[in-house]
Structures are given as structure tokens and as C-alpha cells.
Amino acid sequence: MTEEQAGEAATAPVRPATARGSRNDHTRRHNLSALIRAVHYGGPLTRAQLTRETGLNRSTIGGLVAELAALDLVAEDAAAETGGVGRPSLIVRPRREVVALALHPDVDAIELGAVAIDGTVLARRRASVDAPPTPRDALAFAWEAAREIADELPGSRVVGIGAAVPGLVAIDGDTIVDAPHLGWRSFALATALTDALELPATVGNDANMGLRAEWSYGAARGVDSVVYLNGSASGIGGAALVGGRMLRGGRGYGGEFGHMMIRSDGDVCSCGRTGCLETELNAPRLDAVAHDAAELDALAGTLATAIANLECAFDPDLVLLGGYLGALYDARRDLVTARARELAFRPEADDIVVARAALGGNRLLIGAAERAFAPLLSDPAGVELRPLA
Ligand SMILES: [Zn+2]
């Protein structure tokens, strides 16, 4: 599954149809999906809350919860409903034994995590590297780390593995077309992960997965028009949610905002062009001017210029900044926001909202896991989970 859509939670439940056979089955699967999504994104919910959230009646909810419980995807605990009158309501919670693995190879480290179906990072392994890892290094690390994590989390059942890669990933969710900082080209990583770990695997661009995580559990929760910029050791990654859907472009390469030109007379970028955002505003440059207020102001101005350009293109409800861009924003919040509003094309741009991403070091693991969970969330009864071993 190569789904890039973040707005899956918008799926409305279907009321039980009176027709029998396949239509009933379709309705049941659709409603199972609505229910598992509700607890996936919303955490433990009472049956009353589920009724409100999905619009389904109480007895239908009861049947669906029983089915999800039989699949060992949720559990029910008796707990008093605060402020309620009468019988204590049962609380439906997603089972943390249901996990996805998440891999993040980067220039300075490789990381593998196990993320529960409620978005909690349960376990992680990280290996620092002196030189960018090869695909072979990443696969060997993933194999080893998965075994260690299996020992740490006995009884877990895994839906698959997602990988977040700093580079261009083909629309098939398998092939890394070009990850320049890693030096990986035309490598079918999802296929290789499936072969190595015997799990369904999917691969995506790291910034897309970062934004997806923030949309599900972080600072962009519930906001369907978002522009995201993340500064890391691999440069600046970009992604955009447009009307609840991840911007992909025709070939899956959309959102490379780190390479939009910010200065025609700027420095030469790793991509070969001149004056790209990630060349004008990178971590070494930021470190070098950390104690020079005027230089820091200038870099904050560069960030504001980038935000104003993206405002023109996307008119987002939220501009979300992660990594060193989040840190720069924190150091110069007023300047960045004021300058971006000043430079914005649209009238009355005083409502431009800029925020720092919330999930920190967990973001890419959660985002990659979100991708691995997607088939299960779409069809909870139709996806096979395997013991994590
Ligand atoms: Zn560039």
C-alpha cells in the first residue's frame, strides 16, 4: 500500500444497510475501520464516546467492539465515566501488543523502533555511524535490532515495517530513486526489507512521514492544510497537506521545499543548483552564528522569506517547523512571524500561524509506523498480524 493520504480519519461510518450479503459485509468492514481509527487517533474511549464519534448506535458499537476484541486489536476495561450518571461505561482501548516497526536510516545514524497502535514508541535501537550507511548496513541493522526488540516486547504482534528515508521515493512506496545525502540511488528498499524481515514493508520520504506523524498525534492534529519544513543533518525536508491529502505531485517528488531558490547569487547546493533554502539556512551555518544576534536575525529573515513563498503557493492554515528550523523559530519567533506576514502576498495575512513541531525525536518513527498501520486501519479484519520474532 502506497497511500500518502493523511486524512483517513475523516472516513465517515456507514449505518448498517438493510440489504444482505456483500453489502452488509462492506458496511461491517467500513464500520470496523471507523472504530479502530477512532481509538488509534483518539486513544481509549468509552462506548458512549465512540457512539458520539461515529454516529453509530450503541448495539452496533457493541458488536463491532466485540469483533475488534476477538481480533485482539482492542481490549475493554470497566471504568467509571466521569460526570456520567448510571452504569459505569466500558472503556475501549487499542492493544499496545499490536505494533509496527519503523526504520530511519540517516547520514549520522540508523534507528529502528516499535510503535504501538496508539502511537506510543515502545522500544528503539539506534546506531551512530561515522559515514552514511549503505542499504546493506541499514538492512543488517534492521534485522539485528528487530530481534532485540522482539525480546524486549514478548507477545507483540506486528503489522509490518515502514521506513522514512531522506530522499526521493517512487510513488510505488518501494524504490528510493535518489537519496543524495545517503548516496542511495534506485534501490528497492521495501522489497529488500520484506525479504530480510519477512514482513510487509513500505518506504516514504522522511518529511512526508514527519508531517503525517504531526497530523496524527502532534502539533498539526486535525489541521488539513499544513506546510511543513524540517531541518536535519540531511538538509531541509518539506511536505504539505492540501485539503487533508499529502502533496505528492505527478511522480511523488512534490514538496522538496529545501531546494526552492532563496538567493539567485547564493552558494552552490549539493543538488548542483544555486541558492537553495537548505544551502542558505543549514545547521553548520546556524551553529556558526549562534552568538551573533545580527546574523541570527538574518537567518530568521531567510526562514521568513521561505515561509512567505510557501504562503503564496499553499495558503496553509499552519506552517509547521521541525529540527533546527524549529529551534531557530523558537529563538526568533516574533521576527519570523512578523516578517512572514509582511512579505506575504495575500491581504490580511496577520493570521499566518507558524508553530514548532511537537513530536521531537519520535516523529519519524511514528510517521513511518503510521504508514505501516494504514492497511490494518482500512481493513482491521483483513490484515494478518505476525508474532514479532
Ligand atoms: Zn538544492
Boltz pocket constraint, residues with backbone or C-beta under 6 A from the ligand:
constraints:
  - pocket:
      binder: B
      contacts: [[A, 258], [A, 259], [A, 269], [A, 270], [A, 271], [A, 272], [A, 273], [A, 276]]
      max_distance: 6.0
